[in-house]
């Protein structure tokens, strides 16, 4: 085979055909609830997503220095300018 082989030179095997396997039913527990569900409350909920920055069309003051900024970076719930944000 040369370095510039075409895809047709690799051939198609029997394993390349799409199978028509039916998806398996999801397992259930004794109560009939789907496995992995959190209905029992045994699992901790994931932490909510916290934004790292915010943008506003109207300038707002930085929580530390008071400079008017349109893009504010979050730091412990405060909105800061890029100069005041501890990186």
Biopython code that builds the backbone (N, CA, C, O; Angstrom):
import numpy as np
from Bio.PDB.StructureBuilder import StructureBuilder

atoms = [
    (1, "UNK", "N", (0.854, -1.164, 0.000)),
    (1, "UNK", "CA", (0.000, 0.000, 0.000)),
    (1, "UNK", "C", (0.910, 1.240, 0.000)),
    (1, "UNK", "O", (1.928, 1.269, 0.691)),
    (2, "UNK", "N", (0.545, 2.222, -0.753)),
    (2, "UNK", "CA", (1.330, 3.461, -0.816)),
    (2, "UNK", "C", (0.858, 4.423, 0.246)),
    (2, "UNK", "O", (-0.176, 4.226, 0.884)),
    (3, "UNK", "N", (1.629, 5.451, 0.419)),
    (3, "UNK", "CA", (1.286, 6.460, 1.427)),
    (3, "UNK", "C", (-0.031, 7.156, 1.093)),
    (3, "UNK", "O", (-0.768, 7.530, 2.006)),
    (4, "UNK", "N", (-0.341, 7.336, -0.164)),
    (4, "UNK", "CA", (-1.556, 8.028, -0.593)),
    (4, "UNK", "C", (-2.649, 7.020, -0.953)),
    (4, "UNK", "O", (-3.231, 7.102, -2.034)),
    (5, "UNK", "N", (-2.927, 6.088, -0.073)),
    (5, "UNK", "CA", (-3.943, 5.076, -0.327)),
    (5, "UNK", "C", (-5.333, 5.689, -0.238)),
    (5, "UNK", "O", (-5.575, 6.602, 0.552)),
    (6, "UNK", "N", (-6.236, 5.176, -1.056)),
    (6, "UNK", "CA", (-7.615, 5.652, -0.990)),
    (6, "UNK", "C", (-8.377, 4.822, 0.036)),
    (6, "UNK", "O", (-7.946, 3.724, 0.388)),
    (7, "UNK", "N", (-9.489, 5.328, 0.510)),
    (7, "UNK", "CA", (-10.284, 4.613, 1.499)),
    (7, "UNK", "C", (-10.815, 3.294, 0.955)),
    (7, "UNK", "O", (-11.004, 2.345, 1.715)),
    (8, "UNK", "N", (-11.057, 3.221, -0.343)),
    (8, "UNK", "CA", (-11.567, 2.007, -0.959)),
    (8, "UNK", "C", (-10.588, 0.851, -0.872)),
    (8, "UNK", "O", (-11.009, -0.304, -0.930)),
    (9, "UNK", "N", (-9.305, 1.120, -0.736)),
    (9, "UNK", "CA", (-8.306, 0.065, -0.648)),
    (9, "UNK", "C", (-8.349, -0.667, 0.691)),
    (9, "UNK", "O", (-7.768, -1.746, 0.807)),
    (10, "UNK", "N", (-9.007, -0.126, 1.687)),
    (10, "UNK", "CA", (-9.081, -0.765, 2.985)),
    (10, "UNK", "C", (-10.191, -1.799, 3.050)),
    (10, "UNK", "O", (-10.167, -2.666, 3.923)),
    (11, "UNK", "N", (-11.151, -1.732, 2.161)),
    (11, "UNK", "CA", (-12.210, -2.726, 2.104)),
    (11, "UNK", "C", (-13.244, -2.546, 3.197)),
    (11, "UNK", "O", (-13.067, -1.754, 4.123)),
    (12, "UNK", "N", (-14.330, -3.299, 3.070)),
    (12, "UNK", "CA", (-15.415, -3.270, 4.038)),
    (12, "UNK", "C", (-15.594, -4.689, 4.551)),
    (12, "UNK", "O", (-15.778, -5.613, 3.759)),
    (13, "UNK", "N", (-15.542, -4.872, 5.847)),
    (13, "UNK", "CA", (-15.723, -6.195, 6.440)),
    (13, "UNK", "C", (-17.143, -6.388, 6.915)),
    (13, "UNK", "O", (-17.963, -5.472, 6.865)),
    (14, "UNK", "N", (-17.428, -7.612, 7.383)),
    (14, "UNK", "CA", (-18.770, -7.904, 7.871)),
    (14, "UNK", "C", (-19.100, -7.104, 9.118)),
    (14, "UNK", "O", (-20.269, -6.801, 9.359)),
    (15, "UNK", "N", (-18.091, -6.752, 9.923)),
    (15, "UNK", "CA", (-18.326, -6.001, 11.152)),
    (15, "UNK", "C", (-18.719, -4.556, 10.893)),
    (15, "UNK", "O", (-19.197, -3.878, 11.803)),
    (16, "UNK", "N", (-18.528, -4.072, 9.671)),
    (16, "UNK", "CA", (-18.818, -2.688, 9.352)),
    (16, "UNK", "C", (-20.287, -2.437, 9.060)),
    (16, "UNK", "O", (-20.711, -1.285, 8.973)),
    (17, "UNK", "N", (-21.066, -3.491, 8.908)),
    (17, "UNK", "CA", (-22.487, -3.322, 8.651)),
    (17, "UNK", "C", (-23.183, -2.869, 9.925)),
    (17, "UNK", "O", (-22.788, -3.247, 11.028)),
    (18, "UNK", "N", (-24.226, -2.050, 9.764)),
    (18, "UNK", "CA", (-24.965, -1.597, 10.943)),
    (18, "UNK", "C", (-25.799, -2.740, 11.491)),
    (18, "UNK", "O", (-26.436, -3.473, 10.735)),
    (19, "UNK", "N", (-25.793, -2.891, 12.806)),
    (19, "UNK", "CA", (-26.586, -3.935, 13.422)),
    (19, "UNK", "C", (-27.958, -3.393, 13.784)),
    (19, "UNK", "O", (-28.155, -2.185, 13.913)),
    (20, "UNK", "N", (-28.900, -4.309, 13.943)),
    (20, "UNK", "CA", (-30.266, -3.910, 14.292)),
    (20, "UNK", "C", (-30.600, -4.440, 15.678)),
    (20, "UNK", "O", (-31.672, -5.010, 15.884)),
    (21, "UNK", "N", (-29.697, -4.258, 16.623)),
    (21, "UNK", "CA", (-29.889, -4.729, 17.984)),
    (21, "UNK", "C", (-30.847, -3.796, 18.703)),
    (21, "UNK", "O", (-30.689, -2.576, 18.660)),
    (22, "UNK", "N", (-31.839, -4.375, 19.364)),
    (22, "UNK", "CA", (-32.796, -3.593, 20.131)),
    (22, "UNK", "C", (-32.129, -3.115, 21.421)),
    (22, "UNK", "O", (-31.353, -3.868, 22.009)),
    (23, "UNK", "N", (-32.402, -1.892, 21.883)),
    (23, "UNK", "CA", (-31.831, -1.434, 23.150)),
    (23, "UNK", "C", (-32.430, -2.231, 24.306)),
    (23, "UNK", "O", (-33.610, -2.579, 24.290)),
    (24, "UNK", "N", (-31.608, -2.508, 25.293)),
    (24, "UNK", "CA", (-32.063, -3.256, 26.464)),
    (24, "UNK", "C", (-32.954, -2.385, 27.326)),
    (24, "UNK", "O", (-32.830, -1.160, 27.327)),
    (25, "UNK", "N", (-33.853, -3.023, 28.059)),
    (25, "UNK", "CA", (-34.700, -2.271, 28.980)),
    (25, "UNK", "C", (-33.853, -1.789, 30.134)),
    (25, "UNK", "O", (-32.909, -2.462, 30.548)),
    (26, "UNK", "N", (-34.192, -0.619, 30.653)),
    (26, "UNK", "CA", (-33.424, -0.099, 31.777)),
    (26, "UNK", "C", (-33.778, -0.882, 33.026)),
    (26, "UNK", "O", (-34.945, -1.198, 33.256)),
    (27, "UNK", "N", (-32.757, -1.202, 33.848)),
    (27, "UNK", "CA", (-33.030, -1.965, 35.065)),
    (27, "UNK", "C", (-33.835, -1.145, 36.067)),
    (27, "UNK", "O", (-33.743, 0.082, 36.112)),
    (28, "UNK", "N", (-34.620, -1.852, 36.863)),
    (28, "UNK", "CA", (-35.419, -1.188, 37.893)),
    (28, "UNK", "C", (-35.120, -1.833, 39.229)),
    (28, "UNK", "O", (-34.657, -2.972, 39.289)),
    (29, "UNK", "N", (-35.385, -1.102, 40.299)),
    (29, "UNK", "CA", (-35.208, -1.669, 41.633)),
    (29, "UNK", "C", (-36.501, -2.334, 42.085)),
    (29, "UNK", "O", (-37.449, -2.442, 41.307)),
    (30, "UNK", "N", (-36.545, -2.773, 43.319)),
    (30, "UNK", "CA", (-37.711, -3.496, 43.828)),
    (30, "UNK", "C", (-38.976, -2.638, 43.824)),
    (30, "UNK", "O", (-40.078, -3.175, 43.717)),
    (31, "UNK", "N", (-38.840, -1.326, 43.936)),
    (31, "UNK", "CA", (-40.007, -0.432, 43.954)),
    (31, "UNK", "C", (-40.490, -0.085, 42.559)),
    (31, "UNK", "O", (-41.520, 0.572, 42.411)),
    (32, "UNK", "N", (-39.763, -0.516, 41.524)),
    (32, "UNK", "CA", (-40.154, -0.206, 40.160)),
    (32, "UNK", "C", (-39.562, 1.087, 39.641)),
    (32, "UNK", "O", (-39.836, 1.476, 38.505)),
    (33, "UNK", "N", (-38.748, 1.768, 40.454)),
    (33, "UNK", "CA", (-38.107, 3.007, 40.001)),
    (33, "UNK", "C", (-36.896, 2.650, 39.149)),
    (33, "UNK", "O", (-36.247, 1.631, 39.384)),
    (34, "UNK", "N", (-36.599, 3.470, 38.181)),
    (34, "UNK", "CA", (-35.445, 3.226, 37.320)),
    (34, "UNK", "C", (-34.172, 3.276, 38.140)),
    (34, "UNK", "O", (-34.039, 4.090, 39.054)),
    (35, "UNK", "N", (-33.242, 2.404, 37.808)),
    (35, "UNK", "CA", (-31.966, 2.379, 38.524)),
    (35, "UNK", "C", (-31.241, 3.692, 38.308)),
    (35, "UNK", "O", (-31.253, 4.240, 37.206)),
    (36, "UNK", "N", (-30.617, 4.194, 39.347)),
    (36, "UNK", "CA", (-29.890, 5.443, 39.241)),
    (36, "UNK", "C", (-30.742, 6.669, 39.479)),
    (36, "UNK", "O", (-30.228, 7.788, 39.455)),
    (37, "UNK", "N", (-32.032, 6.488, 39.707)),
    (37, "UNK", "CA", (-32.865, 7.656, 39.966)),
    (37, "UNK", "C", (-32.608, 8.160, 41.376)),
    (37, "UNK", "O", (-32.169, 7.403, 42.242)),
    (38, "UNK", "N", (-32.880, 9.430, 41.603)),
    (38, "UNK", "CA", (-32.620, 10.031, 42.913)),
    (38, "UNK", "C", (-33.900, 10.251, 43.692)),
    (38, "UNK", "O", (-33.962, 11.122, 44.559)),
    (39, "UNK", "N", (-34.931, 9.460, 43.385)),
    (39, "UNK", "CA", (-36.211, 9.637, 44.058)),
    (39, "UNK", "C", (-36.106, 9.370, 45.546)),
    (39, "UNK", "O", (-36.850, 9.962, 46.328)),
    (40, "UNK", "N", (-35.187, 8.480, 45.964)),
    (40, "UNK", "CA", (-35.039, 8.150, 47.365)),
    (40, "UNK", "C", (-34.341, 9.226, 48.155)),
    (40, "UNK", "O", (-34.417, 9.215, 49.384)),
    (41, "UNK", "N", (-33.663, 10.154, 47.510)),
    (41, "UNK", "CA", (-32.979, 11.226, 48.195)),
    (41, "UNK", "C", (-31.652, 10.807, 48.813)),
    (41, "UNK", "O", (-31.092, 11.546, 49.623)),
    (42, "UNK", "N", (-31.136, 9.628, 48.446)),
    (42, "UNK", "CA", (-29.880, 9.145, 49.000)),
    (42, "UNK", "C", (-28.672, 9.840, 48.390)),
    (42, "UNK", "O", (-27.584, 9.798, 48.965)),
    (43, "UNK", "N", (-28.840, 10.468, 47.255)),
    (43, "UNK", "CA", (-27.728, 11.059, 46.536)),
    (43, "UNK", "C", (-27.701, 12.573, 46.744)),
    (43, "UNK", "O", (-28.745, 13.219, 46.832)),
    (44, "UNK", "N", (-26.497, 13.122, 46.821)),
    (44, "UNK", "CA", (-26.363, 14.574, 46.925)),
    (44, "UNK", "C", (-26.616, 15.202, 45.569)),
    (44, "UNK", "O", (-26.202, 14.659, 44.544)),
    (45, "UNK", "N", (-27.283, 16.325, 45.556)),
    (45, "UNK", "CA", (-27.528, 17.051, 44.315)),
    (45, "UNK", "C", (-26.239, 17.742, 43.894)),
    (45, "UNK", "O", (-25.458, 18.155, 44.752)),
    (46, "UNK", "N", (-25.996, 17.877, 42.589)),
    (46, "UNK", "CA", (-24.788, 18.568, 42.149)),
    (46, "UNK", "C", (-24.836, 20.046, 42.521)),
    (46, "UNK", "O", (-25.911, 20.631, 42.656)),
    (47, "UNK", "N", (-23.666, 20.634, 42.682)),
    (47, "UNK", "CA", (-23.589, 22.062, 42.977)),
    (47, "UNK", "C", (-24.124, 22.849, 41.795)),
    (47, "UNK", "O", (-23.882, 22.470, 40.649)),
    (48, "UNK", "N", (-24.852, 23.947, 42.044)),
    (48, "UNK", "CA", (-25.337, 24.762, 40.926)),
    (48, "UNK", "C", (-24.167, 25.403, 40.186)),
    (48, "UNK", "O", (-23.118, 25.670, 40.772)),
    (49, "UNK", "N", (-24.356, 25.641, 38.922)),
    (49, "UNK", "CA", (-23.317, 26.252, 38.095)),
    (49, "UNK", "C", (-23.184, 27.719, 38.465)),
    (49, "UNK", "O", (-24.179, 28.440, 38.544)),
    (50, "UNK", "N", (-21.958, 28.156, 38.690)),
    (50, "UNK", "CA", (-21.683, 29.544, 39.043)),
    (50, "UNK", "C", (-20.974, 30.224, 37.867)),
    (50, "UNK", "O", (-19.973, 29.698, 37.378)),
    (51, "UNK", "N", (-21.462, 31.369, 37.405)),
    (51, "UNK", "CA", (-20.783, 32.060, 36.308)),
    (51, "UNK", "C", (-19.450, 32.630, 36.773)),
    (51, "UNK", "O", (-19.299, 33.004, 37.937)),
    (52, "UNK", "N", (-18.479, 32.697, 35.855)),
    (52, "UNK", "CA", (-17.177, 33.272, 36.189)),
    (52, "UNK", "C", (-17.119, 34.750, 35.863)),
    (52, "UNK", "O", (-16.303, 35.482, 36.424)),
    (53, "UNK", "N", (-17.981, 35.194, 34.956)),
    (53, "UNK", "CA", (-18.015, 36.623, 34.629)),
    (53, "UNK", "C", (-19.417, 36.989, 34.166)),
    (53, "UNK", "O", (-20.235, 36.131, 33.837)),
    (54, "UNK", "N", (-19.659, 38.280, 34.154)),
    (54, "UNK", "CA", (-20.941, 38.816, 33.671)),
    (54, "UNK", "C", (-20.657, 40.025, 32.815)),
    (54, "UNK", "O", (-19.678, 40.740, 33.027)),
    (55, "UNK", "N", (-21.520, 40.247, 31.848)),
    (55, "UNK", "CA", (-21.398, 41.404, 30.979)),
    (55, "UNK", "C", (-22.692, 42.180, 31.037)),
    (55, "UNK", "O", (-23.776, 41.599, 31.062)),
    (56, "UNK", "N", (-22.574, 43.502, 31.059)),
    (56, "UNK", "CA", (-23.743, 44.365, 31.115)),
    (56, "UNK", "C", (-23.584, 45.480, 30.089)),
    (56, "UNK", "O", (-22.485, 46.006, 29.909)),
    (57, "UNK", "N", (-24.644, 45.833, 29.434)),
    (57, "UNK", "CA", (-24.610, 46.951, 28.491)),
    (57, "UNK", "C", (-24.392, 48.285, 29.188)),
    (57, "UNK", "O", (-23.797, 49.206, 28.629)),
    (58, "UNK", "N", (-24.878, 48.370, 30.407)),
    (58, "UNK", "CA", (-24.685, 49.567, 31.229)),
    (58, "UNK", "C", (-23.506, 49.331, 32.172)),
    (58, "UNK", "O", (-23.480, 48.323, 32.879)),
    (59, "UNK", "N", (-22.546, 50.227, 32.195)),
    (59, "UNK", "CA", (-21.413, 50.044, 33.112)),
    (59, "UNK", "C", (-21.877, 50.004, 34.570)),
    (59, "UNK", "O", (-22.809, 50.709, 34.957)),
    (60, "UNK", "N", (-21.222, 49.182, 35.357)),
    (60, "UNK", "CA", (-21.512, 49.071, 36.787)),
    (60, "UNK", "C", (-20.199, 49.218, 37.542)),
    (60, "UNK", "O", (-19.141, 48.937, 36.981)),
    (61, "UNK", "N", (-20.237, 49.644, 38.780)),
    (61, "UNK", "CA", (-18.993, 49.849, 39.525)),
    (61, "UNK", "C", (-18.386, 48.531, 40.011)),
    (61, "UNK", "O", (-19.105, 47.611, 40.402)),
    (62, "UNK", "N", (-17.057, 48.454, 39.980)),
    (62, "UNK", "CA", (-16.328, 47.326, 40.553)),
    (62, "UNK", "C", (-16.552, 47.345, 42.066)),
    (62, "UNK", "O", (-16.558, 48.416, 42.673)),
    (63, "UNK", "N", (-16.734, 46.188, 42.674)),
    (63, "UNK", "CA", (-17.004, 46.112, 44.114)),
    (63, "UNK", "C", (-15.801, 46.557, 44.948)),
    (63, "UNK", "O", (-15.978, 46.950, 46.101)),
    (64, "UNK", "N", (-14.582, 46.507, 44.398)),
    (64, "UNK", "CA", (-13.397, 46.903, 45.160)),
    (64, "UNK", "C", (-12.979, 48.348, 44.903)),
    (64, "UNK", "O", (-12.868, 49.147, 45.833)),
    (65, "UNK", "N", (-12.746, 48.676, 43.617)),
    (65, "UNK", "CA", (-12.172, 49.997, 43.329)),
    (65, "UNK", "C", (-13.198, 51.016, 42.839)),
    (65, "UNK", "O", (-12.901, 52.210, 42.815)),
    (66, "UNK", "N", (-14.404, 50.577, 42.445)),
    (66, "UNK", "CA", (-15.435, 51.504, 42.013)),
    (66, "UNK", "C", (-15.360, 51.913, 40.550)),
    (66, "UNK", "O", (-16.200, 52.689, 40.092)),
    (67, "UNK", "N", (-14.375, 51.413, 39.798)),
    (67, "UNK", "CA", (-14.264, 51.723, 38.378)),
    (67, "UNK", "C", (-15.480, 51.188, 37.637)),
    (67, "UNK", "O", (-15.906, 50.060, 37.888)),
    (68, "UNK", "N", (-16.051, 51.981, 36.723)),
    (68, "UNK", "CA", (-17.193, 51.531, 35.920)),
    (68, "UNK", "C", (-16.708, 50.512, 34.901)),
    (68, "UNK", "O", (-15.781, 50.780, 34.137)),
    (69, "UNK", "N", (-17.339, 49.343, 34.891)),
    (69, "UNK", "CA", (-16.963, 48.258, 33.987)),
    (69, "UNK", "C", (-18.212, 47.646, 33.359)),
    (69, "UNK", "O", (-19.286, 47.638, 33.960)),
    (70, "UNK", "N", (-18.051, 47.134, 32.144)),
    (70, "UNK", "CA", (-19.136, 46.409, 31.489)),
    (70, "UNK", "C", (-18.988, 44.911, 31.713)),
    (70, "UNK", "O", (-19.982, 44.200, 31.855)),
    (71, "UNK", "N", (-17.732, 44.426, 31.744)),
    (71, "UNK", "CA", (-17.490, 43.014, 32.032)),
    (71, "UNK", "C", (-16.956, 42.892, 33.446)),
    (71, "UNK", "O", (-15.917, 43.459, 33.787)),
    (72, "UNK", "N", (-17.681, 42.146, 34.261)),
    (72, "UNK", "CA", (-17.303, 41.964, 35.663)),
    (72, "UNK", "C", (-16.973, 40.504, 35.903)),
    (72, "UNK", "O", (-17.659, 39.613, 35.401)),
    (73, "UNK", "N", (-15.926, 40.260, 36.669)),
    (73, "UNK", "CA", (-15.503, 38.916, 37.043)),
    (73, "UNK", "C", (-15.999, 38.629, 38.450)),
    (73, "UNK", "O", (-15.947, 39.500, 39.318)),
    (74, "UNK", "N", (-16.480, 37.412, 38.680)),
    (74, "UNK", "CA", (-17.006, 37.067, 40.000)),
    (74, "UNK", "C", (-15.897, 36.537, 40.904)),
    (74, "UNK", "O", (-15.021, 35.789, 40.467)),
    (75, "UNK", "N", (-15.954, 36.940, 42.172)),
    (75, "UNK", "CA", (-14.993, 36.475, 43.173)),
    (75, "UNK", "C", (-15.735, 36.452, 44.507)),
    (75, "UNK", "O", (-16.009, 37.506, 45.081)),
    (76, "UNK", "N", (-16.056, 35.277, 44.997)),
    (76, "UNK", "CA", (-16.815, 35.118, 46.241)),
    (76, "UNK", "C", (-18.120, 35.907, 46.228)),
    (76, "UNK", "O", (-18.485, 36.524, 47.228)),
    (77, "UNK", "N", (-18.818, 35.886, 45.101)),
    (77, "UNK", "CA", (-20.102, 36.567, 44.997)),
    (77, "UNK", "C", (-20.011, 38.051, 44.669)),
    (77, "UNK", "O", (-21.036, 38.696, 44.448)),
    (78, "UNK", "N", (-18.787, 38.611, 44.632)),
    (78, "UNK", "CA", (-18.620, 40.034, 44.306)),
    (78, "UNK", "C", (-18.264, 40.175, 42.829)),
    (78, "UNK", "O", (-17.624, 39.292, 42.257)),
    (79, "UNK", "N", (-18.672, 41.273, 42.216)),
    (79, "UNK", "CA", (-18.362, 41.556, 40.817)),
    (79, "UNK", "C", (-17.200, 42.535, 40.760)),
    (79, "UNK", "O", (-17.306, 43.670, 41.223)),
    (80, "UNK", "N", (-16.080, 42.079, 40.183)),
    (80, "UNK", "CA", (-14.853, 42.867, 40.165)),
    (80, "UNK", "C", (-14.374, 43.124, 38.750)),
    (80, "UNK", "O", (-14.719, 42.395, 37.820)),
    (81, "UNK", "N", (-13.554, 44.194, 38.596)),
    (81, "UNK", "CA", (-12.907, 44.445, 37.319)),
    (81, "UNK", "C", (-11.720, 43.476, 37.191)),
    (81, "UNK", "O", (-11.328, 42.839, 38.169)),
    (82, "UNK", "N", (-11.160, 43.370, 35.995)),
    (82, "UNK", "CA", (-10.047, 42.435, 35.767)),
    (82, "UNK", "C", (-8.821, 42.801, 36.595)),
    (82, "UNK", "O", (-8.045, 41.916, 36.954)),
    (83, "UNK", "N", (-8.627, 44.080, 36.908)),
    (83, "UNK", "CA", (-7.476, 44.485, 37.716)),
    (83, "UNK", "C", (-7.627, 44.057, 39.170)),
    (83, "UNK", "O", (-6.627, 43.726, 39.807)),
    (84, "UNK", "N", (-8.821, 44.052, 39.710)),
    (84, "UNK", "CA", (-9.045, 43.712, 41.114)),
    (84, "UNK", "C", (-9.226, 42.205, 41.321)),
    (84, "UNK", "O", (-9.039, 41.712, 42.434)),
    (85, "UNK", "N", (-9.583, 41.476, 40.279)),
    (85, "UNK", "CA", (-9.772, 40.025, 40.399)),
    (85, "UNK", "C", (-8.459, 39.361, 40.708)),
    (85, "UNK", "O", (-7.464, 39.602, 40.024)),
    (86, "UNK", "N", (-8.436, 38.512, 41.744)),
    (86, "UNK", "CA", (-7.224, 37.768, 42.085)),
    (86, "UNK", "C", (-7.164, 36.533, 41.207)),
    (86, "UNK", "O", (-7.987, 35.625, 41.334)),
    (87, "UNK", "N", (-6.193, 36.506, 40.322)),
    (87, "UNK", "CA", (-6.059, 35.404, 39.383)),
    (87, "UNK", "C", (-5.181, 34.355, 39.988)),
    (87, "UNK", "O", (-4.930, 33.325, 39.362)),
]
sb = StructureBuilder()
sb.init_structure("model")
sb.init_model(0)
sb.init_chain("A")
sb.init_seg("    ")
for serial, (resi, resn, name, xyz) in enumerate(atoms, 1):
    if name == "N":
        sb.init_residue(resn, " ", resi, " ")
    sb.init_atom(name, np.array(xyz, "f"), 0.0, 1.0, " ", f" {name:<3s}", serial, name[0])
structure = sb.get_structure()
